Amino acid sequence: MLFSSLLIGLREGLEAALVVSILVAFLVKTERRSALRWVWPGVAAAIVLSVAIGAVLTYTTAQLSFEQQELLGGSLSIVAVVFVTAMIFWMRKASRSIAAELRGKMDQALAVGPLAVLLLSFLAVGREGLETAVFFYAAVQSAQGGTAQPLAGFGVGIVLAVVLAYLLYRGAVRFNLGKFFTVTGVLLVFVAAGVLGYGLHDLQEAGFIPGLHTLAFDASGAIPETSWYGALLKGIFNYSQQTTMLQAIAWVAYVVIVLPLFLRQPAKKEALAGTKE
């Protein structure tokens, strides 16, 4: 769980940090530094709201019954899968044009006024923050061992993302963002498949979906979750030693459908570019 949380924190944090660095760089290069005082309150408000939503989701569910907790946890896990799926496809597609789009939006916001600049920075960062809050709750639910590991993973990932974005902004490091988002996207497909399986298991435990006792396999003898390798698989892929038939089918179907679509996207893009030329 530490690794998957770190990966999501790094990915989401880097997206948000890159957005902020693009906005800041645009204002600095166009000699409109005075507008920076409206960017930072928007960023801060988005972060505070995201943390608040994550805290409310994580710590208020203790008042619910077991079935209600499982139903909420399962539902939000499905939402998290939708978010992460949309995120990997969107960022892969937008990685080359996001800077130009943000600069255009900031130019329009500057023409409207300071509050528009604040709102733009709030919305740009808030989108990533909301996704991260839902991911954090889903990670805590699947960890079943408190918030320590998911919180540590997200924290380390976000700190690394901020440092990396700053170094990119300063020109201290250069690397291919497209390849970075491709590699992390592939890893996140498997993470999302595990979250999907766990979410469906929660819904089964809540009695919302049948089939809780129809197992695809029981690997508790060969790969127990208490072993170091079982804990590693659970932490990265949400492995369950007792996997229901529905969980197994959903995991395989998600990977078989989403992974080829994700990996095939660049080829389609290049083909279209070649046609235009």
ChimeraX commands (.cxc) that place a marker at each C-alpha (Angstrom):
marker #1 position 0.00,0.00,0.00 radius 0.5
marker #1 position 2.94,2.30,0.62 radius 0.5
marker #1 position 4.17,1.96,-2.98 radius 0.5
marker #1 position 0.78,2.43,-4.65 radius 0.5
marker #1 position 0.04,5.45,-2.43 radius 0.5
marker #1 position 3.47,6.91,-3.23 radius 0.5
marker #1 position 2.89,6.36,-6.95 radius 0.5
marker #1 position -0.49,8.10,-6.90 radius 0.5
marker #1 position 0.85,10.91,-4.71 radius 0.5
marker #1 position 3.79,11.39,-7.09 radius 0.5
marker #1 position 1.60,11.36,-10.18 radius 0.5
marker #1 position -1.13,13.64,-8.82 radius 0.5
marker #1 position 1.37,15.90,-7.05 radius 0.5
marker #1 position 3.48,16.29,-10.18 radius 0.5
marker #1 position 0.44,17.17,-12.28 radius 0.5
marker #1 position -0.64,19.84,-9.77 radius 0.5
marker #1 position 2.91,21.15,-9.29 radius 0.5
marker #1 position 3.49,21.36,-13.04 radius 0.5
marker #1 position 0.26,23.32,-13.43 radius 0.5
marker #1 position 1.39,25.82,-10.78 radius 0.5
marker #1 position 4.90,26.10,-12.24 radius 0.5
marker #1 position 3.46,26.78,-15.72 radius 0.5
marker #1 position 1.22,29.53,-14.37 radius 0.5
marker #1 position 4.07,31.07,-12.35 radius 0.5
marker #1 position 6.52,30.89,-15.25 radius 0.5
marker #1 position 4.00,32.55,-17.57 radius 0.5
marker #1 position 3.46,35.45,-15.17 radius 0.5
marker #1 position 7.19,35.88,-14.53 radius 0.5
marker #1 position 8.18,35.76,-18.20 radius 0.5
marker #1 position 5.44,38.22,-19.21 radius 0.5
marker #1 position 6.53,40.57,-16.39 radius 0.5
marker #1 position 3.25,40.35,-14.53 radius 0.5
marker #1 position 4.65,39.21,-11.19 radius 0.5
marker #1 position 2.07,41.29,-9.33 radius 0.5
marker #1 position -0.57,38.71,-10.26 radius 0.5
marker #1 position 1.34,36.02,-8.31 radius 0.5
marker #1 position -0.25,37.29,-5.09 radius 0.5
marker #1 position -3.57,36.00,-6.44 radius 0.5
marker #1 position -2.20,32.64,-7.60 radius 0.5
marker #1 position -0.92,31.46,-4.20 radius 0.5
marker #1 position -4.20,32.00,-2.26 radius 0.5
marker #1 position -6.00,29.97,-4.93 radius 0.5
marker #1 position -3.45,27.16,-4.64 radius 0.5
marker #1 position -3.59,27.26,-0.83 radius 0.5
marker #1 position -7.41,27.18,-0.80 radius 0.5
marker #1 position -7.41,24.16,-3.15 radius 0.5
marker #1 position -4.94,22.30,-0.91 radius 0.5
marker #1 position -6.90,23.08,2.28 radius 0.5
marker #1 position -10.17,21.98,0.68 radius 0.5
marker #1 position -8.61,18.74,-0.59 radius 0.5
marker #1 position -7.14,17.89,2.81 radius 0.5
marker #1 position -10.48,18.68,4.48 radius 0.5
marker #1 position -12.40,16.43,2.08 radius 0.5
marker #1 position -9.90,13.62,2.61 radius 0.5
marker #1 position -10.13,13.99,6.39 radius 0.5
marker #1 position -13.92,14.06,6.38 radius 0.5
marker #1 position -14.15,10.97,4.19 radius 0.5
marker #1 position -11.56,9.08,6.23 radius 0.5
marker #1 position -12.46,9.95,9.82 radius 0.5
marker #1 position -16.24,10.41,9.82 radius 0.5
marker #1 position -17.08,6.96,8.47 radius 0.5
marker #1 position -16.24,5.44,11.87 radius 0.5
marker #1 position -19.73,6.49,12.99 radius 0.5
marker #1 position -21.35,4.29,10.32 radius 0.5
marker #1 position -22.34,0.65,10.66 radius 0.5
marker #1 position -20.13,-2.03,9.12 radius 0.5
marker #1 position -22.42,-2.45,6.11 radius 0.5
marker #1 position -22.61,1.30,5.58 radius 0.5
marker #1 position -18.81,1.62,5.80 radius 0.5
marker #1 position -18.33,-1.16,3.27 radius 0.5
marker #1 position -20.95,0.32,0.93 radius 0.5
marker #1 position -19.36,3.79,1.09 radius 0.5
marker #1 position -15.83,2.43,0.82 radius 0.5
marker #1 position -16.73,0.23,-2.15 radius 0.5
marker #1 position -18.56,3.04,-3.93 radius 0.5
marker #1 position -15.69,5.51,-3.48 radius 0.5
marker #1 position -13.21,2.87,-4.62 radius 0.5
marker #1 position -15.16,2.59,-7.88 radius 0.5
marker #1 position -15.14,6.40,-8.15 radius 0.5
marker #1 position -11.37,6.36,-7.56 radius 0.5
marker #1 position -10.95,3.86,-10.40 radius 0.5
marker #1 position -12.94,6.13,-12.72 radius 0.5
marker #1 position -10.77,9.09,-11.66 radius 0.5
marker #1 position -7.46,7.28,-12.12 radius 0.5
marker #1 position -8.53,5.88,-15.51 radius 0.5
marker #1 position -9.55,9.31,-16.74 radius 0.5
marker #1 position -6.36,10.81,-15.28 radius 0.5
marker #1 position -3.91,8.50,-17.09 radius 0.5
marker #1 position -5.62,8.98,-20.45 radius 0.5
marker #1 position -6.09,12.74,-20.03 radius 0.5
marker #1 position -2.53,13.45,-18.92 radius 0.5
marker #1 position -1.06,11.28,-21.68 radius 0.5
marker #1 position -3.10,13.21,-24.25 radius 0.5
marker #1 position -2.62,16.67,-22.72 radius 0.5
marker #1 position 1.07,16.44,-21.77 radius 0.5
marker #1 position 2.15,18.20,-24.97 radius 0.5
marker #1 position -0.51,20.92,-25.03 radius 0.5
marker #1 position -1.27,21.62,-21.37 radius 0.5
marker #1 position 1.25,24.48,-21.12 radius 0.5
marker #1 position -0.24,26.39,-24.05 radius 0.5
marker #1 position -3.79,25.82,-22.77 radius 0.5
marker #1 position -2.94,27.09,-19.27 radius 0.5
marker #1 position -1.16,30.15,-20.62 radius 0.5
marker #1 position -4.19,30.99,-22.73 radius 0.5
marker #1 position -6.52,30.61,-19.74 radius 0.5
marker #1 position -4.26,32.73,-17.54 radius 0.5
marker #1 position -4.15,35.45,-20.21 radius 0.5
marker #1 position -7.96,35.49,-20.24 radius 0.5
marker #1 position -8.12,35.51,-16.43 radius 0.5
marker #1 position -5.72,38.46,-16.25 radius 0.5
marker #1 position -7.98,40.38,-18.62 radius 0.5
marker #1 position -11.00,39.71,-16.38 radius 0.5
marker #1 position -9.36,40.58,-13.05 radius 0.5
marker #1 position -7.60,39.31,-9.89 radius 0.5
marker #1 position -10.47,37.10,-8.73 radius 0.5
marker #1 position -10.43,35.27,-12.06 radius 0.5
marker #1 position -6.71,34.55,-11.57 radius 0.5
marker #1 position -7.42,33.23,-8.07 radius 0.5
marker #1 position -10.28,31.06,-9.36 radius 0.5
marker #1 position -8.16,29.66,-12.21 radius 0.5
marker #1 position -5.36,28.60,-9.87 radius 0.5
marker #1 position -7.89,27.16,-7.40 radius 0.5
marker #1 position -9.65,25.06,-10.05 radius 0.5
marker #1 position -6.40,23.95,-11.70 radius 0.5
marker #1 position -5.01,22.56,-8.44 radius 0.5
marker #1 position -8.36,21.63,-6.87 radius 0.5
marker #1 position -9.10,19.05,-9.57 radius 0.5
marker #1 position -5.97,17.09,-8.68 radius 0.5
marker #1 position -6.61,17.60,-4.97 radius 0.5
marker #1 position -10.14,16.20,-5.13 radius 0.5
marker #1 position -8.91,13.12,-6.95 radius 0.5
marker #1 position -6.13,12.67,-4.39 radius 0.5
marker #1 position -8.63,12.90,-1.51 radius 0.5
marker #1 position -10.76,10.12,-3.00 radius 0.5
marker #1 position -7.65,8.01,-3.71 radius 0.5
marker #1 position -6.48,8.50,-0.14 radius 0.5
marker #1 position -9.79,7.28,1.28 radius 0.5
marker #1 position -9.77,4.24,-1.01 radius 0.5
marker #1 position -6.18,3.49,0.02 radius 0.5
marker #1 position -7.02,3.70,3.72 radius 0.5
marker #1 position -9.99,1.37,3.23 radius 0.5
marker #1 position -7.93,-1.24,1.41 radius 0.5
marker #1 position -4.98,-0.97,3.81 radius 0.5
marker #1 position -7.12,-2.01,6.81 radius 0.5
marker #1 position -4.26,-1.05,9.08 radius 0.5
marker #1 position -4.91,2.60,9.77 radius 0.5
marker #1 position -3.88,5.70,7.89 radius 0.5
marker #1 position -0.12,5.56,8.59 radius 0.5
marker #1 position 1.08,3.74,5.44 radius 0.5
marker #1 position -1.22,5.48,2.91 radius 0.5
marker #1 position -0.49,8.87,4.51 radius 0.5
marker #1 position 3.27,8.24,4.43 radius 0.5
marker #1 position 3.09,7.08,0.81 radius 0.5
marker #1 position 1.05,10.06,-0.35 radius 0.5
marker #1 position 3.24,12.45,1.65 radius 0.5
marker #1 position 6.51,11.16,0.20 radius 0.5
marker #1 position 5.06,11.09,-3.32 radius 0.5
marker #1 position 3.77,14.65,-3.13 radius 0.5
marker #1 position 7.06,15.97,-1.68 radius 0.5
marker #1 position 9.02,14.24,-4.47 radius 0.5
marker #1 position 6.59,15.71,-7.02 radius 0.5
marker #1 position 7.03,19.25,-5.69 radius 0.5
marker #1 position 10.84,18.94,-5.66 radius 0.5
marker #1 position 10.84,17.49,-9.18 radius 0.5
marker #1 position 8.53,20.19,-10.52 radius 0.5
marker #1 position 10.71,22.90,-8.94 radius 0.5
marker #1 position 13.86,21.44,-10.50 radius 0.5
marker #1 position 12.12,21.31,-13.87 radius 0.5
marker #1 position 11.01,24.92,-13.43 radius 0.5
marker #1 position 14.56,26.01,-12.60 radius 0.5
marker #1 position 15.94,24.02,-15.50 radius 0.5
marker #1 position 18.09,21.90,-13.20 radius 0.5
marker #1 position 16.77,18.62,-14.62 radius 0.5
marker #1 position 15.49,17.55,-18.02 radius 0.5
marker #1 position 13.57,14.39,-18.78 radius 0.5
marker #1 position 10.85,13.15,-21.10 radius 0.5
marker #1 position 7.53,13.82,-19.38 radius 0.5
marker #1 position 5.71,11.78,-22.01 radius 0.5
marker #1 position 7.70,8.65,-21.12 radius 0.5
marker #1 position 7.28,9.38,-17.41 radius 0.5
marker #1 position 3.50,9.52,-17.73 radius 0.5
marker #1 position 3.52,6.39,-19.89 radius 0.5
marker #1 position 5.45,4.32,-17.34 radius 0.5
marker #1 position 3.47,5.58,-14.36 radius 0.5
marker #1 position 0.26,5.15,-16.37 radius 0.5
marker #1 position 1.00,1.45,-16.98 radius 0.5
marker #1 position 1.71,0.92,-13.27 radius 0.5
marker #1 position -1.45,2.78,-12.33 radius 0.5
marker #1 position -3.55,0.53,-14.59 radius 0.5
marker #1 position -2.59,-2.40,-12.34 radius 0.5
marker #1 position -3.11,-0.32,-9.19 radius 0.5
marker #1 position -6.57,0.72,-10.43 radius 0.5
marker #1 position -7.44,-2.90,-11.26 radius 0.5
marker #1 position -6.63,-3.82,-7.67 radius 0.5
marker #1 position -8.70,-0.92,-6.29 radius 0.5
marker #1 position -11.60,-2.02,-8.53 radius 0.5
marker #1 position -11.40,-5.57,-7.21 radius 0.5
marker #1 position -11.22,-4.39,-3.61 radius 0.5
marker #1 position -14.13,-1.99,-4.13 radius 0.5
marker #1 position -16.30,-4.77,-5.52 radius 0.5
marker #1 position -15.35,-6.96,-2.55 radius 0.5
marker #1 position -16.49,-4.17,-0.20 radius 0.5
marker #1 position -19.82,-3.99,-2.02 radius 0.5
marker #1 position -20.13,-7.76,-1.67 radius 0.5
marker #1 position -19.43,-7.55,2.06 radius 0.5
marker #1 position -22.09,-4.84,2.34 radius 0.5
marker #1 position -24.58,-7.24,0.73 radius 0.5
marker #1 position -25.05,-4.86,-2.20 radius 0.5
marker #1 position -23.62,-7.38,-4.69 radius 0.5
marker #1 position -23.93,-11.18,-4.32 radius 0.5
marker #1 position -21.15,-13.74,-4.66 radius 0.5
marker #1 position -19.07,-13.03,-1.55 radius 0.5
marker #1 position -18.49,-16.74,-0.88 radius 0.5
marker #1 position -17.93,-17.75,-4.52 radius 0.5
marker #1 position -14.14,-17.81,-4.66 radius 0.5
marker #1 position -12.02,-17.82,-7.79 radius 0.5
marker #1 position -9.06,-19.01,-5.72 radius 0.5
marker #1 position -7.83,-19.24,-2.14 radius 0.5
marker #1 position -4.08,-18.63,-1.96 radius 0.5
marker #1 position -3.92,-18.15,1.81 radius 0.5
marker #1 position -1.65,-21.20,2.07 radius 0.5
marker #1 position 0.74,-20.38,-0.78 radius 0.5
marker #1 position 0.78,-16.57,-0.65 radius 0.5
marker #1 position -0.61,-15.43,2.72 radius 0.5
marker #1 position -1.15,-11.70,3.14 radius 0.5
marker #1 position 0.85,-11.84,6.36 radius 0.5
marker #1 position 4.04,-12.88,4.49 radius 0.5
marker #1 position 6.42,-10.21,3.17 radius 0.5
marker #1 position 5.70,-11.14,-0.44 radius 0.5
marker #1 position 1.95,-11.25,0.19 radius 0.5
marker #1 position 2.12,-7.86,1.88 radius 0.5
marker #1 position 4.14,-6.54,-1.08 radius 0.5
marker #1 position 1.54,-7.77,-3.59 radius 0.5
marker #1 position -1.26,-6.36,-1.46 radius 0.5
marker #1 position 0.51,-3.02,-1.11 radius 0.5
marker #1 position 1.12,-2.63,-4.83 radius 0.5
marker #1 position -1.78,-4.43,-6.50 radius 0.5
marker #1 position -4.35,-4.79,-3.66 radius 0.5
marker #1 position -3.83,-8.56,-3.76 radius 0.5
marker #1 position -6.38,-10.57,-1.80 radius 0.5
marker #1 position -5.51,-14.10,-0.69 radius 0.5
marker #1 position -9.19,-15.02,-0.95 radius 0.5
marker #1 position -10.38,-13.53,-4.23 radius 0.5
marker #1 position -14.01,-13.84,-5.25 radius 0.5
marker #1 position -14.99,-14.75,-8.80 radius 0.5
marker #1 position -16.33,-11.24,-9.40 radius 0.5
marker #1 position -13.07,-9.65,-8.20 radius 0.5
marker #1 position -10.97,-11.87,-10.47 radius 0.5
marker #1 position -13.14,-11.27,-13.54 radius 0.5
marker #1 position -13.19,-7.50,-12.93 radius 0.5
marker #1 position -9.40,-7.33,-12.44 radius 0.5
marker #1 position -8.63,-9.28,-15.61 radius 0.5
marker #1 position -11.27,-7.45,-17.68 radius 0.5
marker #1 position -10.03,-4.03,-16.58 radius 0.5
marker #1 position -6.37,-4.77,-17.40 radius 0.5
marker #1 position -7.19,-6.51,-20.71 radius 0.5
marker #1 position -9.34,-3.59,-21.89 radius 0.5
marker #1 position -7.63,-0.51,-20.43 radius 0.5
marker #1 position -3.94,-1.39,-20.83 radius 0.5
marker #1 position -4.00,-1.99,-24.63 radius 0.5
marker #1 position -6.09,1.16,-25.15 radius 0.5
marker #1 position -3.63,3.19,-23.12 radius 0.5
marker #1 position -0.56,1.81,-24.88 radius 0.5
marker #1 position -2.12,2.11,-28.34 radius 0.5
marker #1 position -2.95,5.81,-27.93 radius 0.5
marker #1 position 0.47,7.21,-28.99 radius 0.5
marker #1 position 0.45,5.15,-32.19 radius 0.5
marker #1 position -2.92,6.59,-33.15 radius 0.5
marker #1 position -1.69,10.07,-32.37 radius 0.5
marker #1 position 1.39,9.66,-34.55 radius 0.5
marker #1 position -0.69,8.24,-37.39 radius 0.5
marker #1 position -2.97,11.26,-37.29 radius 0.5
marker #1 position 0.03,13.60,-37.22 radius 0.5
marker #1 position 1.50,11.83,-40.23 radius 0.5
marker #1 position -1.78,12.17,-42.11 radius 0.5
marker #1 position -1.87,15.92,-41.48 radius 0.5
marker #1 position 1.66,16.31,-42.77 radius 0.5
marker link #1:1,2 radius 0.2
marker link #1:2,3 radius 0.2
marker link #1:3,4 radius 0.2
marker link #1:4,5 radius 0.2
marker link #1:5,6 radius 0.2
marker link #1:6,7 radius 0.2
marker link #1:7,8 radius 0.2
marker link #1:8,9 radius 0.2
marker link #1:9,10 radius 0.2
marker link #1:10,11 radius 0.2
marker link #1:11,12 radius 0.2
marker link #1:12,13 radius 0.2
marker link #1:13,14 radius 0.2
marker link #1:14,15 radius 0.2
marker link #1:15,16 radius 0.2
marker link #1:16,17 radius 0.2
marker link #1:17,18 radius 0.2
marker link #1:18,19 radius 0.2
marker link #1:19,20 radius 0.2
marker link #1:20,21 radius 0.2
marker link #1:21,22 radius 0.2
marker link #1:22,23 radius 0.2
marker link #1:23,24 radius 0.2
marker link #1:24,25 radius 0.2
marker link #1:25,26 radius 0.2
marker link #1:26,27 radius 0.2
marker link #1:27,28 radius 0.2
marker link #1:28,29 radius 0.2
marker link #1:29,30 radius 0.2
marker link #1:30,31 radius 0.2
marker link #1:31,32 radius 0.2
marker link #1:32,33 radius 0.2
marker link #1:33,34 radius 0.2
marker link #1:34,35 radius 0.2
marker link #1:35,36 radius 0.2
marker link #1:36,37 radius 0.2
marker link #1:37,38 radius 0.2
marker link #1:38,39 radius 0.2
marker link #1:39,40 radius 0.2
marker link #1:40,41 radius 0.2
marker link #1:41,42 radius 0.2
marker link #1:42,43 radius 0.2
marker link #1:43,44 radius 0.2
marker link #1:44,45 radius 0.2
marker link #1:45,46 radius 0.2
marker link #1:46,47 radius 0.2
marker link #1:47,48 radius 0.2
marker link #1:48,49 radius 0.2
marker link #1:49,50 radius 0.2
marker link #1:50,51 radius 0.2
marker link #1:51,52 radius 0.2
marker link #1:52,53 radius 0.2
marker link #1:53,54 radius 0.2
marker link #1:54,55 radius 0.2
marker link #1:55,56 radius 0.2
marker link #1:56,57 radius 0.2
marker link #1:57,58 radius 0.2
marker link #1:58,59 radius 0.2
marker link #1:59,60 radius 0.2
marker link #1:60,61 radius 0.2
marker link #1:61,62 radius 0.2
marker link #1:62,63 radius 0.2
marker link #1:63,64 radius 0.2
marker link #1:64,65 radius 0.2
marker link #1:65,66 radius 0.2
marker link #1:66,67 radius 0.2
marker link #1:67,68 radius 0.2
marker link #1:68,69 radius 0.2
marker link #1:69,70 radius 0.2
marker link #1:70,71 radius 0.2
marker link #1:71,72 radius 0.2
marker link #1:72,73 radius 0.2
marker link #1:73,74 radius 0.2
marker link #1:74,75 radius 0.2
marker link #1:75,76 radius 0.2
marker link #1:76,77 radius 0.2
marker link #1:77,78 radius 0.2
marker link #1:78,79 radius 0.2
marker link #1:79,80 radius 0.2
marker link #1:80,81 radius 0.2
marker link #1:81,82 radius 0.2
marker link #1:82,83 radius 0.2
marker link #1:83,84 radius 0.2
marker link #1:84,85 radius 0.2
marker link #1:85,86 radius 0.2
marker link #1:86,87 radius 0.2
marker link #1:87,88 radius 0.2
marker link #1:88,89 radius 0.2
marker link #1:89,90 radius 0.2
marker link #1:90,91 radius 0.2
marker link #1:91,92 radius 0.2
marker link #1:92,93 radius 0.2
marker link #1:93,94 radius 0.2
marker link #1:94,95 radius 0.2
marker link #1:95,96 radius 0.2
marker link #1:96,97 radius 0.2
marker link #1:97,98 radius 0.2
marker link #1:98,99 radius 0.2
marker link #1:99,100 radius 0.2
marker link #1:100,101 radius 0.2
marker link #1:101,102 radius 0.2
marker link #1:102,103 radius 0.2
marker link #1:103,104 radius 0.2
marker link #1:104,105 radius 0.2
marker link #1:105,106 radius 0.2
marker link #1:106,107 radius 0.2
marker link #1:107,108 radius 0.2
marker link #1:108,109 radius 0.2
marker link #1:109,110 radius 0.2
marker link #1:110,111 radius 0.2
marker link #1:111,112 radius 0.2
marker link #1:112,113 radius 0.2
marker link #1:113,114 radius 0.2
marker link #1:114,115 radius 0.2
marker link #1:115,116 radius 0.2
marker link #1:116,117 radius 0.2
marker link #1:117,118 radius 0.2
marker link #1:118,119 radius 0.2
marker link #1:119,120 radius 0.2
marker link #1:120,121 radius 0.2
marker link #1:121,122 radius 0.2
marker link #1:122,123 radius 0.2
marker link #1:123,124 radius 0.2
marker link #1:124,125 radius 0.2
marker link #1:125,126 radius 0.2
marker link #1:126,127 radius 0.2
marker link #1:127,128 radius 0.2
marker link #1:128,129 radius 0.2
marker link #1:129,130 radius 0.2
marker link #1:130,131 radius 0.2
marker link #1:131,132 radius 0.2
marker link #1:132,133 radius 0.2
marker link #1:133,134 radius 0.2
marker link #1:134,135 radius 0.2
marker link #1:135,136 radius 0.2
marker link #1:136,137 radius 0.2
marker link #1:137,138 radius 0.2
marker link #1:138,139 radius 0.2
marker link #1:139,140 radius 0.2
marker link #1:140,141 radius 0.2
marker link #1:141,142 radius 0.2
marker link #1:142,143 radius 0.2
marker link #1:143,144 radius 0.2
marker link #1:144,145 radius 0.2
marker link #1:145,146 radius 0.2
marker link #1:146,147 radius 0.2
marker link #1:147,148 radius 0.2
marker link #1:148,149 radius 0.2
marker link #1:149,150 radius 0.2
marker link #1:150,151 radius 0.2
marker link #1:151,152 radius 0.2
marker link #1:152,153 radius 0.2
marker link #1:153,154 radius 0.2
marker link #1:154,155 radius 0.2
marker link #1:155,156 radius 0.2
marker link #1:156,157 radius 0.2
marker link #1:157,158 radius 0.2
marker link #1:158,159 radius 0.2
marker link #1:159,160 radius 0.2
marker link #1:160,161 radius 0.2
marker link #1:161,162 radius 0.2
marker link #1:162,163 radius 0.2
marker link #1:163,164 radius 0.2
marker link #1:164,165 radius 0.2
marker link #1:165,166 radius 0.2
marker link #1:166,167 radius 0.2
marker link #1:167,168 radius 0.2
marker link #1:168,169 radius 0.2
marker link #1:169,170 radius 0.2
marker link #1:170,171 radius 0.2
marker link #1:171,172 radius 0.2
marker link #1:172,173 radius 0.2
marker link #1:173,174 radius 0.2
marker link #1:174,175 radius 0.2
marker link #1:175,176 radius 0.2
marker link #1:176,177 radius 0.2
marker link #1:177,178 radius 0.2
marker link #1:178,179 radius 0.2
marker link #1:179,180 radius 0.2
marker link #1:180,181 radius 0.2
marker link #1:181,182 radius 0.2
marker link #1:182,183 radius 0.2
marker link #1:183,184 radius 0.2
marker link #1:184,185 radius 0.2
marker link #1:185,186 radius 0.2
marker link #1:186,187 radius 0.2
marker link #1:187,188 radius 0.2
marker link #1:188,189 radius 0.2
marker link #1:189,190 radius 0.2
marker link #1:190,191 radius 0.2
marker link #1:191,192 radius 0.2
marker link #1:192,193 radius 0.2
marker link #1:193,194 radius 0.2
marker link #1:194,195 radius 0.2
marker link #1:195,196 radius 0.2
marker link #1:196,197 radius 0.2
marker link #1:197,198 radius 0.2
marker link #1:198,199 radius 0.2
marker link #1:199,200 radius 0.2
marker link #1:200,201 radius 0.2
marker link #1:201,202 radius 0.2
marker link #1:202,203 radius 0.2
marker link #1:203,204 radius 0.2
marker link #1:204,205 radius 0.2
marker link #1:205,206 radius 0.2
marker link #1:206,207 radius 0.2
marker link #1:207,208 radius 0.2
marker link #1:208,209 radius 0.2
marker link #1:209,210 radius 0.2
marker link #1:210,211 radius 0.2
marker link #1:211,212 radius 0.2
marker link #1:212,213 radius 0.2
marker link #1:213,214 radius 0.2
marker link #1:214,215 radius 0.2
marker link #1:215,216 radius 0.2
marker link #1:216,217 radius 0.2
marker link #1:217,218 radius 0.2
marker link #1:218,219 radius 0.2
marker link #1:219,220 radius 0.2
marker link #1:220,221 radius 0.2
marker link #1:221,222 radius 0.2
marker link #1:222,223 radius 0.2
marker link #1:223,224 radius 0.2
marker link #1:224,225 radius 0.2
marker link #1:225,226 radius 0.2
marker link #1:226,227 radius 0.2
marker link #1:227,228 radius 0.2
marker link #1:228,229 radius 0.2
marker link #1:229,230 radius 0.2
marker link #1:230,231 radius 0.2
marker link #1:231,232 radius 0.2
marker link #1:232,233 radius 0.2
marker link #1:233,234 radius 0.2
marker link #1:234,235 radius 0.2
marker link #1:235,236 radius 0.2
marker link #1:236,237 radius 0.2
marker link #1:237,238 radius 0.2
marker link #1:238,239 radius 0.2
marker link #1:239,240 radius 0.2
marker link #1:240,241 radius 0.2
marker link #1:241,242 radius 0.2
marker link #1:242,243 radius 0.2
marker link #1:243,244 radius 0.2
marker link #1:244,245 radius 0.2
marker link #1:245,246 radius 0.2
marker link #1:246,247 radius 0.2
marker link #1:247,248 radius 0.2
marker link #1:248,249 radius 0.2
marker link #1:249,250 radius 0.2
marker link #1:250,251 radius 0.2
marker link #1:251,252 radius 0.2
marker link #1:252,253 radius 0.2
marker link #1:253,254 radius 0.2
marker link #1:254,255 radius 0.2
marker link #1:255,256 radius 0.2
marker link #1:256,257 radius 0.2
marker link #1:257,258 radius 0.2
marker link #1:258,259 radius 0.2
marker link #1:259,260 radius 0.2
marker link #1:260,261 radius 0.2
marker link #1:261,262 radius 0.2
marker link #1:262,263 radius 0.2
marker link #1:263,264 radius 0.2
marker link #1:264,265 radius 0.2
marker link #1:265,266 radius 0.2
marker link #1:266,267 radius 0.2
marker link #1:267,268 radius 0.2
marker link #1:268,269 radius 0.2
marker link #1:269,270 radius 0.2
marker link #1:270,271 radius 0.2
marker link #1:271,272 radius 0.2
marker link #1:272,273 radius 0.2
marker link #1:273,274 radius 0.2
marker link #1:274,275 radius 0.2
marker link #1:275,276 radius 0.2
marker link #1:276,277 radius 0.2
view
